[in-house]
Amino acid sequence: MDRTSWIVVIVCTILLFVWGQHSAKQAAKQAELRRAAEAEKAKQEQVEKPATEQTATTADPAASDQPGAAPAVDAVAEKKVVLENEFLRVNLSNKGAGIVSSELKKHDLVLKQEEPKVAINETASNPIGALSNGPGQFDASVWELKAQGQNSVTFATDTPEKLHIEKTFSLPADAAEPHEISLEITVRNDSGTALQTGRRFLYIGSAAPLHFNEWSMQIGFYWMDGQNNFEYETVDHFGGRKILGIFGKNKIPHDEFSIESLSWAGVNDQYFTTTIEPENSYPATLWASRFPIVIDGDEEKSLKKRMSASQAAISLQDIAMNPGDQTTLRYKIYTGPKEYSRVSAYDDGRKRLMNYDEIPIFGWLFGWAIKPLASWLIIGLTFVQAKVGSWGIAIILVTVVIRLLIWPIYAKSARSMKRMSKLTPMMQKIREKYADDPQKMNQETMALYRKYQINPLGGCLPMFIQLPVFLAFYRMLWSAVELRHESFLWVKDLAMPDTLFTIPGIDLPFNLLPILMAVTTFIQMAITPKTGDKTQQMIFMLMPFMFLFICYNFASALSLYWTTSNLFSILQTWIMNKIPEPELKERTGPEKKGFFQKLQEQAEAQQKLREQQKAGGGAAPGNRTKLASERGERHTKSKRKKKR
């Protein structure tokens, strides 16, 4: 495209972006007005209720739209139990008989504050392990606290069908994973007739973002079946969010999924997860939904950014029971960080929940490479950090090692780009001469490359090699809980942007590392040999500012990696520029056809044949003679074979 076309494209893109932002703001305003009206209506209804109905406790306001919200019960009957070890403080309640929250003792909620701790399932209205008949149909009854020990607690209840159910939660002292909780559900048929245990779901819990920088695709639910098929869905699965008011899904309250053989299932946010694993795989159904939450008490910002939590439940086995029969279902519940070393220790493919190949835009193209690369990177990063004692230094050292490994490819690419830059005057003449004949222009350009033995893709090779590495680093750091609350130089938290201050008047955070990243990218491109026309070069030089816009609020660890890589590239380019300029040499020996040349010749031959057929109403005379001769030869050979 010419310069005018590029300007039109850029202007249209900006207008679409502005329109999208305006539409999003209007939608947020309308949602806020609806929410305020609903709150006022609910308040009025509460005032009009009899005093006897107002004695019940209520859930948090965010749970009003939550399909899994439990009806309020009398607070007097509630009994709370705490089980804890070195890593967990598990808060249980006999309301619904489950885990109200699981506090992670090794993970502070706020930077540089010992309390409070990260608490899994804190935003849900129902405890992990609660039973339901489906979305929004939770058992809110108060169970009997039957037994309590130092590391275990048992709740019991009787259903109207006279099924006696007991739940025992325990923290095994000899468990290999300290974040794991054991759950046993014992069902006994106390009726005088045969019964089915029926359609009941076991609540996995909820997962919610901890800060405003978490993306919706980092919040979701997942499951693994017996055929080693892993499925992951984000909170966006339930729709309601449309781009430009056109592209997107209609909102659905919840969804159900049939699983032929359930191995494990769970919910997760950016850094933490809850996973439930049955003792034996069985056919199951999983229901899931989302509900809105408020972060840091900022309801307006939470509503504007549409912050949501995910929740899910798996069905229990529907078992036929004769009078007096008793059965026990056993589960393991993991409530903890998504540390690669922990989840990869399971031999059931649990490391798949890291979901490294889930990445915007590029996942479908490079997912096959990103997943193993991200795994190797976190292993290497953890190893180096254990040696040097700093995550920031570990990132720098790993980056340098990666760049050293691809040095030979980069050097070859730099030489290729230098040689291509010398062809620029000749290529410009070809463009001017064949401006009205793109096909001829392309033929002459390829002939020029062949004449001087230049691969036009040689300069792009390092970029294609670095892109999967960068995406793997990005995806690994995206969910690396190991970097959370880790500092380096002026960076307080490598898992967050390195905000130094907020710019007055425009309320924009000043993040230094992304700016250094953009500056070093610009310098690197400025000292790189130029190829292409002026318009292409101008667009190329605008890329650093585009990256700055895209990556400004990314984790500072990613900006540190990119900036280090840029500084290494600048040094490498400076060294390569000291090497004598390569000379353009015409090909002297016989030409060896390359892959692209063969493709081009095939395309030209097919085009020529089509033109001949179009001009002659069929195959050209020469071609018809050749085809007839070939048919005659095949017929003669066939006769000889028959005689034999």
N, C-alpha and C positions, 0 to 999 in steps of 0.2 A: 504493500500500500504506500501511497505517497504521503507527504506530510499533512496535507489537508484531511485525508482520510483518518490518519491517526488522531488528529485534533478532534474530529467529529466523534470518534470512538471514545476518547477520553472524556469529552464533555458529556456525552450520553451516559457514560458510566457514573460520572459524578452526580448527574441529575437523578439517575435511578437510585443511587445511594441516599441522596437527600430525601427523595420521595419515600424510600423505605423507612428512614429515620423518623420522618414526619408521621407516617402511618403507624409506626410502633408507638410513638408518643400519644397519638390520638387514641389508640387502642388501650394504652395504659390508663389514660384519663377516664375513658368510659368504664373500664374495669373497676377503677377506684370509686367512681360514682355508684356503680352497682353494689360494690362491697359496702359502701357507707349506708346505702339504702337498706340493704339486707340486715346490717348490724342494728340500724334504728328500728327496723321491724321486729327483729328478735328481742331487742330491749323492751319494746312496747308489749310484746307477748309475754315476756317474763314478768312484767309489772302486773299484767292482768291475771296471771296464774294464781291459784289458791296458795296460801302460805304453806300447806302441807307438801305441795309439789316442789317448792323452792328450797326444801331442806337438802335435796340431793346435790352432790358435787357435780361440777361441770368440767369438761375437757378444755384444753387450750383453744383459743379462737381459731387458730389455723386448722384445727381438726374438724370444723363444721362442715367442710366440703369433702371430708375424708371418707371414702367408702368403708374403711375398717374401723370407724370410730365406735367405741363401745358405749352403751347406755350407762348413765351414771348410777352408782350404787351407794348405799349408806356407808359413809366414811368411818363410822364407829366400828364396823365389823372388820375393817382391814387390819391385817397383820403382816408386818414386813420382816424379812430375814436377809441377812448378809452373809455370803460365803466369800472368802478371799484367800489368795495366795500372794506370792511375790509380784505377780504381774496383773492380777485382776481383783476387782472388788465388785462382786455380783450382787445386785440389789433385786430381791425377789419379793413377790406379793401374792397373797391368796386371792386377790381379785383377778380372776382369769387364770390363776395358778401358773405364773411364768416369770420371766426375767424382765423386770421393768427397765433396767439399764445395766450395762456392763462397763464399769469404769476401768480405763487402761492406766495403770499406775506409772508406766514409763513414758507416757505421752501427755504433756501439758496442753491444755486447750489454748492458752494465750502465751505468747513469747515472753520469756523471763519471769513467769509467774508459776509457782509451784502448784497452786490451786486456782481454778478447778481443773480436773483432768478431762480428757476426751471421754465422753460417755456414749457408747453405742446404744441405739434405739431410744435415746432420750426424747426425740421429737414425736414418737408414736403414742397413740392413745391406748394401745394394747401391748401386753408383754410378749416377749419372745416365748413361744411354746403354748400360747393361748390357742384354744380350739374355736373353730367357726364352721358354719354350714355353707359358707360362701362369702363373697365380698360384701362387707357391711353386716354380716350376720354372726357376730361374735358372741361367745359365751361370756357374759359379764357377771356370772354368779360368783359368790364368795365360797371358796372351797375350804374344807376343813384342813387345818395344819396338823397332819397326823403324826409326823415325826420330824425331829430336828437334831442333827449331829454337828460335829465340828466342820465337816466337809460335805454334808449332804442335807437335803430337806425333802420331805414327802408331803404332797397335798392329795386330798381325796374328795370325791363327790359321788352322788348317785343321780343318774339321769331319770327322767320320767318313765323311760322304758325299763327301768330297773337294771341298768348296766352300771356296775361299780367300777369307777375309773380312778386310778392312782398315778400321779406323776412324781418321779424322783429325780431331782437335779443334784449332781455331785461334781466336785472338783477332785478328780483322782490324784492322789499324791504321787503315783508312779507314772503319770502321763508324760509321754515324750514331748508334747506341746503344751506349755503352761496356759495358753489362751483357749484351751479346749474344755468344754463342759459336757458331761454325759447326761443324757436324758433317757429314762425308762418310763414307758407308758404301759401300765398293766390294766387290762380290761377283763372283768369277770361278769358272767351272765347270772344275775341273782333272780331272774324271773323264772316262771315255771314253764316257759315255752322257748322254742328255738328262735333266735334273733340274728339279724345282721347288724354289725356295728354301724353300718350306714355311711352316708356321705359326710365326712368330717375332714377339715383342713387344719394343718398345724402351721401356726403363724411363724414365719422366718424372722420377721421384724422389719425395721425401716432403716434407710440410709439417707442422710441429709448432708448437703454441703456445709462446710464449716466457715466459709468466707465467700465474699462476693465474686472472687476471681475464678471460682469453680464453674466449669461449663456444664451444660445440661447433659452432654454426652459422657461426662464422667460420673453421672449418677444413674444407676439402673439396677437391673436384676439379671440373673443368668442361671443356666442349668447345664449339666452334663448327663448324657444318657449312656446306656450300657454299650453302645456302639462307638463310644469315644467321640461323639459329636457334641461340640460345645456351642451354645447359643447365648447371645448377649443382646439385651434390648435396653435402650435408654429411656428416660422419662419422656422424651419427645415421641416415643411410640404411641402415646395417648393423644397426640395431635393438639390442635388448638393454636399452634404457632405457625403462621404463614408468612412467606417472604413476599413483600410487595402486595400483600393481600390476595395473592393468586396461588402461589406454589406452597403446598403443605397438605396437612391432613385435618379432617374434621375432628373435633374433640370427642373422645370416648371416655366413659368413667372408669372402666377397667377392662381387662382382657383375660382369657383363659387359654392355656396351651396343654395339649395332650402329649404325654411323654411315654413312649413304649416301655422304657426301662430306666427309671430314675437312679442315677448314681449319686448326685449331690446337686444342691441348688442354693442360691443366696442372693443377697442384695449388697451393693457397694457404693461408696462415694469415691472421692479422688484417692484417699489414702487408707481407708479402713473398710472392713467387710464383715458380714455375718454369713456363715455357710452352715447348712444343715446336711448331714450325710446319714442316710439310713444304714442299718447294719447289713441289709441285703437289698439289692436293687429290686424294684417292682414297678408295674405300670402305674402311672400317677398323672394327676392333673395339677397344674400350677396356675393360680390366679395372681394377678398383679395389678397395681394401680399406683397413682401418685397423689400427693396432697401438698398444698402450699404451705410454706413455712416463713418465719420471720427471722432474719439474721441480725445479731447485735442490736436487737430492739428497734431496728430501723424498718418500720413497716412500709413506708413509702418507697424506699429504694428496693426492698425485697419484692414488692408488688411490681415495680417498674421492670426489674430484671427477671421477673417470673421465676423466683427461686422455689424449687419443688423438691420433695423427698420421694423416694421410691419405697414401696412395700410389697411383700409377696407372701404367699402361703402355699404349701404342698399338701395334697390329699393323703390321708392315711389309707391303709389297706381296708377294703370292705370285707370283713371276715364273718363267715357263718359260724354261729356259736350255739351249741346245745345248752340246755339248763345245767348250770354248774361249771361250764367250761371257762378256762382262763387262758389268756394269751398275753405275751409281753413284747412290745415293740421297742427297739433300742436305736437311739440316734446319738450322733456326736455333733456338738454345736461349736463352731469356731467363731469367736468374737475378738478380732484383733487387727493388727496392721497388715497391709499388703506388702510385707517384706518378701522379696524374691527367695531369700534363703529359707524362709519358713514355709511358704506355700509349695516350693519345689521339693521339700523334704517328704511330702506325701507321694505315695506311689500310685495314686489314682488320677494322675493328670491334673492335679489341682493348680499347677502353675499356669494353666490356661486362663485362669481368672484374671491374670495380669493383663490379658487382652492387648498385647503389644501391637498386633496388626490392625487394631481399630484406630484409624487415624483419618482425619478429614481429607478428602479429595484424593490423596496419594495412596491410601490404604489398598485400594483395589489393584494398583499398579505395582507397588513395591512391598505389599504385605508379606509375601513369601520370604523376602530378605530382611525386613524390619524385625520380625519376630525373633529369629536366632541372633541377629546383631544386637538387639536391645538386651537380650538375655546375657550375651557375652560381655556387653558393656557394663551392666550392673555388677556382674561377678568381678570383672577387672577393676572397676571403680572401688568396690568394697575391699578388694585385696590391697590396692594401692593406699587407700585411706587408712587401713590397719597398720601400714608401714610408716606413713608420714604423719598421721594424726590430724589431718586437715582435709575436709571434703573439697574445699576450693583448690588447694594444691593438687589434690588427686585428679580433679577435672582438668587442670592445666597439663599435668603430666600425661594423662591418657590421651588428650588432644594432640600433644606433641608426638606421641608414639604413633597415632593414627596417621598424622601428616608425614612422618618419616617413612611409613610403610608405602604410601602412595607417591613418594618423591620421584621415583623413576618415571611413573606415568605422567606426572605433572611436568617433568623436564622435557619429555618427548612432546607433550602438548604445547609447551611454550615455544619449542623450536618450530613446530608446525604452524603456530599462529604467526610467528615472525616471518616465515616464508609466505604465508598467505597475505600478510600485510603488504608485501612487496608486489603482489599481484593486483592490488587495488587499482592503480592507474589503468592497467590493461582491462580489468573487469568493468571499469567505468566507461571505457570506450565501447565495449561490447554492449552495455546497457543503452548507450546513446545510439549506437548503430542499429540495434534491433529492438527499439522501444515499442514498435508496433507488432512485433512477432515474438511473443513470449516463448514459444516452443523452440524457435531458432536460437533465441538468447540462451536458453537453458542448455541446448546442445553445444553451443560455442563455449559456454562457461565450463561445462564438463570436459570438453576437449582441452581447454586451457589447463585444468587440473591434471589431466592425464599427461599433457606435454611436459609439465614440470614435476610430475610424480608427487602430487600433494593430495592428501586425504582431507576433504572438506570437513569431515567430522572429527578430525584429530584434535582440534582445539576444544571440542565439547566433551571429550571423554572424561577428563577429571571431574567435570561438573556432574555427569551421570553417575560416576563412582561415588562422589562425595554426597550426592543427594540422599541415597538410602542410608548412609552413615549418619548424616545430619538428622534425617527423620527418625532413625532408630534412637539417636541421642535425645532428640526432642520427646519421643514417646516414652522412653525410659524415665527421663527426668519429670515427665508429666505426672507420674504416679509414684515417684521414688520417695516413700515416706522416710527413708534413711536421711534425706537432705532437709527434712522439715525442722525448722528452728535451728539450723546449723549456720553459723556466721563465718564471714571471710572478709578481711579488710573492713571497708565501710558497710558491707552487706550484712544486714542483721539476720536475714532468713533467706537461704539459697533457694527455697521453694516458693518464694514470693518476689515480686518486683522490688528492686533496691531503691525505694522511694526515699530521697533525702529530705525533701520538703514539698509543700503544695504551693504552686504558683498563685499569688494573690490575684483576685479579680476574675480569673477564669477557672479557678478550682481544679487545676490540672496538676497531678503529681509529677514531680521532676525525678525521672529515673535516669541515672547517669550511665549505667552499663549499656542499655539499648542505644543511647546516643553515641557512645564510643564504638559500638558495633557498627552503626551506620557510617561513622566517619572513617573507620578503618576499611570498611567495604568500599567506600568511595575512593580512598587512596589506592587500594588494590586495583580497582578497575581503571583508575587514571594512569597507572604505570604499566598496565597490560597492553601489549601491542593491539592496535585498532584494526578491525576488519569491518567490512560492510560499508554502506553509505552513511551519510551524516545523520539521517533520520534514525536509522537503526542504532547508531552510536549514541544519539541523544537519549533514546529510550533505554538503552543499556545503562547509561549513567544515572537514570532516574530510579533504577532498581533499589539502590540503598535506601532511598527515602520511602519507597513502598514497603521494604522490609521493616523499616523503623516504625511505620504506621501499624503494620500487622503484628509485630513482636513487642510493641512497647510495654504491654502489661503481662508479658510472659514471665515465667520463673527466671530469676536472675542467674541461676545456674546455666540455663540455656544461653543467655547473653554472654556469660563468661566463656562458655565453650566456643561460641561463634567469634567473639572478639579475639580469643587466643588463636583460633584457626586463621583469622584474617592477618594477625601480626606475623604468624609463621609464613603465610603466603606472600606478604610484603617482603620479608627477608629473602624468601626463596626467589621471588621475581627480581629483586635487586642483584642477587648472585647470578641469576640467569642472564641479566642484562650486561653483566661484566664479560660474559663469554662472547667471542667474536661473532658478528652477524653471519648467519648461514647464507650461502650463495644459491641463487636460482640456477639450476642446471637442467637443460633439456634432456629428455630421454634419448639415449643413443642406441640401445639394444632393442630387441623385439619387445613389443608391448605385452605385458601380462595383464589379462583382463581381470578386473576386480569385480566384486559382487554387484556394486551399483552400476558399473558399466554394462554388465551382462543383463541386468534388469532393464536398463535404458535401451539396449539393442533389441531385446525382446519386445518392448513396448513399441519401438519404432517399426519393427517388422510387422507387428500386428496392425498398426495404424496404416502402413503402406498396403497391406493385403486388403484391408477394409476399403481403402480408397480405390483400389483396382477393381474389386467386386462391385462397388457402387458405380464406377464408370462403365464397366462392361456388362452389367446386369447379372453377374455371377462371377465365377472364377476367371481370372485372366487367361488368354490363350496359352501362354507358356505354362501357367500353373495347371490348366486342364490337361495338357499333354503329359506333364510330369505325373499328375495323379493317375491318368490312364495307364502310363507305363508301370507305375508302382502296383496298380491293381492287376495288370497282366503278369507281372513277376510273381505276385502272391498266388495267382491262379495256377501258374506253371509249377510252383513249389508244392502246392497242394496235390496236384495230380501225381507228381513223383512219389510223394509220401504214400498215396493210396496204392500205387503199383508195388511198392515195397511191402 
